[in-house]
Amino acid sequence: MTVVIVRFRARPGLGEDLVAWLTANQAALPAHAGFQHIVLCRDPHEPDCVVEIERWDRAEDHRAMVEAVGARGG
């Protein structure tokens, strides 16, 4: 199992917009080989900061997803 942790920082005041965008894009993740689970975390004291924790079967599976998203302009 591979765990990927990504920290995002939105522009001031746009934390909710970032969460909405990330949530909308999460719907496509189960279609990628090796995807297991994803969760978004937020600190109420830093509302423009979002941490995404992903579980994948292998690091290669995550890399393939990133490449596929990038190829589509994501």
Buried (B, 14 or more C-beta within 10 A) or exposed (E): EBEBEEEBEBEEEBBEEBBEBBEEEBEBBEEBEBBBEBEBEBEEEEBBBBBBEBBBEEEEBBBBBEEEBEEEEE
